[in-house]
Amino acid sequence: MLRIRNLKCYYGRIRAINGVSLSVKPREMVALIGANGAGKSTLLQTICGLLPGWEGDMRYEKEPLSGLRPPEIVRRGISLVPEGRLLFPPMSVLDNLKLGAYLRYRRREQAAINGDLEHVLDLFPVLRERARQPAGTLSGGEQQMLAIGRALMARPRLLLLDEPSMGLAPFLVKLILDILVQLKDDGMTILLVEQNARAALQVADRGYVLENGHIVLDGPADELLADQDVKRAYLGKDYREFYDGRA
Amino acid sequence: MQEFLQYLFSGVTNGAIYAVIALGFTMLYKSTGLINFAQGEFVMLGALSMITLWSGFELSLPLAFLLTIAGVSVVGIILERLAIRSVRKPHPIVLIIITIGASILLRGVAMLGWGKDAHSSPAFSRNEPFEVAGATLLPQSLWILGIVLVIVTALHFFTRGTLTGKAMQACAINKRAAWLLGIPSETMVLLAFAMSAGMGAVGGILIAPISMSSYDMGMTLGLKGFCAAMLGGLGSSWGAVLGGLLLGILEALGVGFFSSSLKDGIAFLLLLLILYVRPAGILGARAVHRF
């Protein structure tokens, strides 16, 4: 569905992504993990067209994504749930959701949009309760749900999420990841960027480990979860536990 | 009492015009964070175009009205495309200076086109003035109040009730987020410029029958509108209306009870006061953080 080959991205002269190749198959959930500054967010932003001027080959459903700007990319069916959620705080929950379907309103898909709105509100019942409240008054978890709901309103086929667990209590992280699993079971393809590697790998099918702009490891999620290097670097096992039974 | 009422009428009439000009400032500020000091020039263009189209070419009133607004909006769009969009480093102070430059340019062009003489247009309708409790109320004042009311209501409906209005707001709140959802922020900025220029034109059209219009009227009117916008709270539409009316009434009372030479002084005294005492304006909840 999404295939990236030898991608290089630049911030000015600094190269943030250095020859990354990855692929996401239809109806698959792929986790992209790595430390701060590894280039995870950069990668997602490049896919969405926020950072023009990349090199390499990036194809979505066999069509190249080069030179496309965010509106065209959203129209093709890729939506990003950005890091930090980027809601419109003074506007109501309902307005935030409706703006997610902006391009579809322009194509006069009223009826379909209303159906999707109901669907999103069913998925996140708490948003229905707070539909008329300004988005800024929601709690962190609710805001994250709103951000996901808003992205879904564009009816994407590929959903990109940038650190949806950031700043959330563990039970909320679980709730959000459960919803992602549910979306996947309904046929959504998901690329999930996370620092919370364990949580992400537990729900994902496959994973990539990004380090300093390179993919250093990839494979099925359960293998990565068991991998010694991943454990040491990202899963926060301390050294004693790690060396137990070996010394 | 009769005297007071008379001043009140003239104050509200002028104030309504200031309110429209202030709405132009507010509209643009809300959606782009930019203060356009060429706003007064849009008012001038509106007044002079209206006089030319209506009295000069003898078009019908509604047609001249619409053509003037459309024409000035196009000037606003051209300003955005040529002078604002092309700036490589859009630092606020740079953009403000560009709008000041644009105002000087527009004034110069208007002087070449309309000459240095003052022009005036007849009132919209030729009814007799009304008597209200001994004070005279001109039909033109009712026209002005009515049109301003229609504009404010329409604007309110536009920002609250339409998707485009909401998308415009969204761009102002977080351009990056709006861009990610596929909202074309450049189009929204263009639309904001067109609408705010159109609003300026309406101000000019309204003022044409009640005062003399010339190429250099824009500066004072623009600053008064800015003062009204600041007074009410930059970024708040109702604040702009309130600020405009307040400014108009205080001005009229000052002229009536003290001296007519005070007229322009009052606006700037108020501006200074509000900047000292309550920089966010009367209805401005958020602090003005950009400048």
Interface residues (C-beta under 8 A of the other chain):
Chain A: C48 L50 P70 P71 V74 R75 L80 P82 L86 L87 F88 P89 P90 M91 D95 K98 L99 G100 Y102 L103 Y105 R150 A154
Chain B: L163 K166 A167 Q169 A170 I173 N174 R176 A177 A178 W179 L180 L181 G182 I183 P184
